[in-house]
Amino acid sequence: MEGVEQIMTVSEFYKGKKVLVTGHTGFKGSWLCRILVNMGAIVTGYSLVPPTNPNLFELAGVEDKIHSVIGDIRDLDKLKAVFAQAQPEVVLHLAAQPIVRDSYKDPVYTYETNVMGTVNICECVRLNPCVKSFLNVTTDKVYKNNEWEWGYRENEPLDGHDPYSNSKSCSELVTHSYINSFFNEMDLAVSTARAGNVIGGGDFANDRIVPDCVRAVSENKEIIVRNPHSTRPYQHVLEPLFVYLTIAQKQYEDKSLAGFYNVGPDDRDCITTGVLVNMFCEKWGEDAKWVNKFVGGPHEANFLKLDCSKLKTAFGWKPRWSVEDAIEKTVEWSKVYVNAGDIPACMDKQIEDFLK
């Protein structure tokens, strides 16, 4: 019952709250906007146009229920104007260039977006005393990865290897500097959340294993897996989103809870890509199958795991859905999409199922 009561408290907290979400047109951002709209929040979104075609933002049916601003996180003047108009109480920063392989193709853009974008958000938060709670969402890849078998804790060294991971490490350091230099003197609570790999319906990104699976089976093709032995912590997208909402709420109410938090699944859900794809094929049916085709490419970590003890201790949190549940929900959503079903209704049902 504690978990249910905590979620109910979160829902009540956001009703009528002014919330600014950066990256609202992305995969996570679209799910987050759907949740906040259902909670009765007053949502302003700031982001580039949806990054894929098709995209979840248009499918989720939230565009006419929020104030959606299309803008570049690198544009400080435009961002300042949005803050001045929206006067947000809670800021959730999700905007990023999020793909490891894309960061090798365009490292300058990746650093500009992930580092200077964070500087710009922090600067707007500094200049607007209306903001009482700010959460910067980064990644589990911020840590210097020694590929050891135990999970990384929040006090481990930050030093991501590739441009994406490293830019997110820098985003953390920017936030730390603003906390020490400015935010500690303000009526403001600030945290960062380092989340692991998320899966769920509506992710159309390239170079992500579950979207690759959905695209392949939808076209009656074999799923190509380039590294079936890499181990990752997988969780359904609703898991970290409700953690973000909880952190932002709890630190708003008690500034001492602000900090740096790992957000990941239990150890049982830290599995290889091959095991994940086997689960997907089983849930999808229809003779879905995959083939191992390592095609080379830039460095990506083979093993990465988080220790989420701090999050569990601070908020009494524990994961709700296993990775198998997450795959099942992803397949459920994807089949509704493939069959031109009611996507907003499917999303609301899955959010409701998650809260039970």
C-alpha positions in Angstrom: 0.0 0.0 0.0 2.9 2.4 0.7 3.8 2.5 -3.0 0.2 3.2 -4.0 -0.2 6.0 -1.4 3.1 7.5 -2.7 1.8 7.6 -6.3 -1.5 9.1 -5.1 0.5 11.8 -3.3 2.5 12.5 -6.5 -0.7 12.8 -8.5 -2.2 15.3 -6.0 1.0 17.3 -5.9 1.1 18.0 -9.6 -2.6 19.0 -10.0 -2.5 22.7 -10.9 1.3 22.9 -10.7 3.2 24.9 -13.4 5.7 22.4 -14.9 8.2 23.0 -17.6 9.5 20.0 -19.5 12.4 20.2 -21.9 12.6 17.5 -24.5 8.9 17.1 -24.4 8.6 15.9 -28.0 10.9 13.0 -27.4 10.1 9.4 -26.3 10.4 10.0 -22.6 9.1 13.5 -22.8 5.9 12.4 -24.6 5.1 9.8 -22.0 5.9 12.4 -19.3 3.5 14.9 -20.8 0.7 12.4 -21.0 1.2 11.6 -17.3 1.3 15.2 -16.2 -1.8 16.1 -18.3 -3.7 13.3 -16.7 -2.6 14.6 -13.3 -4.0 18.1 -14.1 -0.6 19.9 -14.3 -0.2 23.1 -16.3 2.5 22.0 -18.7 4.9 24.0 -20.9 7.1 22.0 -23.2 10.3 23.3 -24.8 12.0 21.1 -27.5 13.0 20.7 -31.1 10.4 19.2 -33.5 9.8 15.5 -32.8 13.1 13.7 -33.7 11.5 10.8 -35.6 8.8 10.1 -38.2 6.5 8.6 -37.0 6.8 10.0 -33.5 5.1 9.5 -30.1 4.4 13.1 -29.4 1.9 13.3 -32.2 0.5 9.9 -31.4 0.1 10.6 -27.7 -2.6 13.3 -28.2 -1.1 15.8 -25.8 -0.1 18.7 -28.1 -3.4 20.6 -27.7 -3.4 20.0 -23.9 -0.1 21.7 -23.1 1.7 24.8 -24.2 4.2 23.4 -26.7 7.1 25.6 -27.7 9.4 24.4 -30.5 12.9 25.8 -29.8 16.5 24.8 -29.5 17.9 24.3 -26.0 21.1 26.1 -27.2 19.0 29.3 -27.8 19.3 31.0 -24.4 17.3 34.1 -25.3 14.3 32.1 -26.5 14.6 29.9 -23.4 14.6 32.9 -21.1 11.4 34.2 -22.8 9.7 30.9 -22.3 10.6 30.9 -18.6 9.4 34.5 -18.2 6.0 33.6 -19.7 5.5 30.1 -18.1 6.8 31.0 -14.6 7.3 27.3 -13.8 7.4 26.0 -10.3 9.0 22.6 -11.3 11.5 22.2 -14.2 12.2 18.7 -15.6 15.2 18.8 -18.0 15.1 15.9 -20.5 16.3 17.6 -23.7 19.4 16.0 -25.1 21.1 14.4 -28.0 20.6 10.8 -26.6 22.2 8.4 -29.1 25.7 7.1 -28.5 26.4 6.3 -32.2 25.1 9.7 -33.3 27.5 11.3 -30.9 30.4 9.8 -32.8 29.0 11.2 -36.1 28.4 14.7 -34.7 30.3 15.3 -31.4 30.2 19.1 -31.6 26.4 19.1 -31.8 26.2 16.5 -29.0 28.4 18.7 -26.6 26.6 21.9 -27.6 23.2 20.3 -26.8 24.0 18.3 -23.7 26.5 20.7 -22.1 25.6 24.2 -23.1 21.9 23.2 -23.1 22.3 22.3 -19.4 24.1 25.6 -18.8 21.2 27.5 -20.4 18.6 25.7 -18.3 20.6 26.2 -15.1 20.9 29.9 -16.0 17.2 30.3 -16.6 16.5 28.5 -13.3 18.9 30.9 -11.6 17.2 33.9 -13.0 13.6 32.8 -12.1 12.8 32.5 -8.4 9.5 31.0 -9.3 11.3 27.7 -9.8 11.3 25.7 -6.5 12.3 22.2 -7.8 14.7 21.4 -10.7 15.7 18.0 -11.9 18.3 17.3 -14.6 17.9 13.9 -16.2 21.2 12.4 -17.3 22.2 8.8 -17.8 23.8 5.7 -16.2 26.6 6.2 -18.7 28.0 9.2 -16.9 30.3 6.9 -14.8 33.8 5.9 -15.6 33.0 2.4 -16.7 35.3 -0.2 -15.5 32.9 -2.9 -16.6 32.9 -4.6 -13.2 30.1 -6.8 -11.9 28.8 -4.6 -9.1 26.6 -1.5 -9.5 27.9 2.0 -9.6 27.0 4.3 -6.7 26.4 8.0 -6.9 29.9 8.8 -5.4 31.8 7.0 -8.2 34.0 9.0 -10.6 32.2 10.6 -13.6 34.0 10.1 -16.9 31.8 8.8 -19.8 33.9 7.3 -22.6 32.1 8.3 -25.9 31.0 11.9 -26.7 27.4 11.3 -25.6 28.3 9.7 -22.3 31.0 12.3 -21.6 28.8 15.2 -22.5 26.3 13.9 -19.9 29.1 13.6 -17.4 29.8 17.3 -18.1 26.1 18.1 -17.8 26.3 16.6 -14.2 29.3 18.8 -13.4 27.6 21.9 -14.8 24.7 21.2 -12.5 27.0 20.6 -9.5 28.8 23.9 -10.1 25.5 25.8 -10.3 24.4 24.2 -7.1 27.5 25.2 -5.3 27.8 28.6 -6.8 24.2 29.8 -6.9 21.4 27.3 -6.1 22.4 26.6 -2.5 21.7 30.3 -1.7 18.3 30.1 -3.2 14.9 28.8 -2.2 15.4 26.0 -4.6 16.0 22.2 -4.6 18.0 20.6 -7.3 18.8 17.0 -8.2 20.1 14.9 -11.1 18.7 11.5 -12.0 21.0 8.9 -13.7 18.7 6.5 -15.5 19.5 3.2 -17.2 18.1 1.9 -20.6 14.4 2.4 -21.0 12.0 0.5 -23.2 8.4 1.0 -24.0 5.8 1.7 -26.7 6.5 4.6 -29.0 10.3 4.7 -29.2 11.1 5.1 -32.9 14.7 6.0 -32.5 17.5 4.4 -34.6 20.2 2.3 -33.0 18.1 1.1 -30.1 17.4 -2.5 -29.8 13.7 -2.6 -29.0 12.7 -0.1 -31.8 14.9 -2.2 -34.1 13.0 -5.3 -33.1 9.6 -3.7 -33.7 10.6 -2.3 -37.1 11.9 -5.7 -38.2 8.9 -7.9 -37.1 6.5 -5.3 -38.5 8.1 -5.8 -41.9 8.3 -9.6 -41.5 12.1 -9.4 -41.4 14.7 -11.1 -39.1 15.9 -8.9 -36.2 19.5 -8.0 -36.6 21.4 -7.9 -33.3 24.9 -6.4 -33.5 26.1 -7.3 -30.0 23.9 -10.0 -28.2 26.4 -10.3 -25.3 26.3 -6.7 -24.0 24.7 -6.4 -20.6 22.4 -3.5 -19.7 19.9 -2.6 -17.0 16.5 -2.4 -18.8 13.3 -0.9 -17.4 10.0 0.3 -18.7 9.9 4.0 -19.4 7.2 4.6 -16.8 9.6 3.5 -14.0 12.0 6.4 -14.3 9.3 8.9 -15.2 7.5 8.3 -11.9 10.8 8.4 -10.1 11.6 11.8 -11.7 8.1 13.1 -10.6 8.7 11.7 -7.1 12.2 13.3 -6.7 10.9 16.7 -8.0 7.9 16.6 -5.6 9.8 15.3 -2.5 12.6 17.8 -2.8 10.1 20.6 -3.4 8.6 19.7 0.0 11.9 18.9 1.7 15.1 20.5 0.3 17.3 18.0 2.2 16.2 15.3 -0.2 17.9 17.0 -3.1 20.9 15.1 -4.4 22.2 12.8 -7.2 20.2 9.6 -7.8 20.7 6.4 -9.8 17.5 5.2 -11.4 17.6 1.6 -12.5 16.0 -1.8 -12.3 16.8 -4.6 -9.9 19.8 -6.9 -10.7 17.5 -9.5 -12.1 16.6 -7.1 -15.0 20.3 -6.4 -15.9 20.4 -8.8 -18.8 22.2 -9.4 -22.1 20.8 -8.0 -25.4 20.4 -11.6 -26.6 18.1 -12.5 -23.7 16.1 -9.3 -24.2 15.5 -10.1 -27.9 14.5 -13.7 -27.0 11.9 -12.3 -24.7 10.6 -9.9 -27.4 10.3 -12.7 -29.9 8.4 -14.9 -27.5 6.0 -12.1 -26.5 5.5 -11.0 -30.2 4.9 -14.5 -31.5 4.3 -14.8 -35.3 7.6 -16.7 -35.7 9.6 -13.6 -34.8 13.3 -14.5 -34.9 16.7 -12.8 -34.7 20.2 -13.2 -36.1 23.6 -12.3 -34.7 25.4 -9.9 -37.1 28.2 -8.0 -35.4 28.9 -5.2 -37.8 31.6 -3.4 -35.9 31.4 0.3 -35.1 32.5 2.6 -32.4 33.1 1.7 -28.8 30.1 1.0 -26.6 30.3 -0.4 -23.1 29.6 -4.2 -22.7 28.6 -4.2 -19.1 27.0 -1.5 -17.0 24.9 -1.8 -13.8 23.6 0.7 -11.2 23.3 0.5 -7.4 20.0 2.2 -6.6 20.2 1.8 -2.8 20.2 5.5 -2.3 16.9 6.0 -4.2 15.3 3.1 -2.3 16.4 4.4 1.1 15.4 8.1 0.4 11.9 7.5 -1.1 11.0 3.9 -0.2 11.0 3.2 -4.0 11.2 -0.2 -5.6 10.7 -1.2 -9.3 7.1 -2.2 -10.2 7.6 -4.0 -13.5 10.2 -6.6 -14.4 12.0 -6.5 -17.7 9.6 -9.2 -18.9 6.6 -7.1 -18.0 8.3 -4.1 -19.8 8.7 -6.2 -23.0 5.1 -7.4 -22.7 3.8 -3.8 -22.4 6.0 -2.7 -25.3 4.7 -5.4 -27.5 1.1 -4.6 -26.5 1.6 -0.9 -27.4 3.3 -1.7 -30.7 0.6 -4.1 -31.8 -2.0 -1.3 -31.1 0.1 1.0 -33.3 0.7 -1.5 -36.1 -3.1 -2.2 -36.2 -3.9 1.6 -36.2 -5.6 1.4 -32.8 -6.2 4.1 -30.1 -2.7 5.1 -28.9 -3.8 7.6 -26.2 -6.2 5.0 -24.7 -3.4 2.4 -24.7 -1.0 4.8 -23.0 -3.6 5.7 -20.3 -4.4 2.0 -19.7 -0.7 1.2 -19.3 -0.2 4.2 -16.9 -3.3 2.9 -14.9 -1.9 -0.6 -14.9 1.5 0.7 -13.6 -0.2 2.5 -10.7 -2.2 -0.6 -9.6 
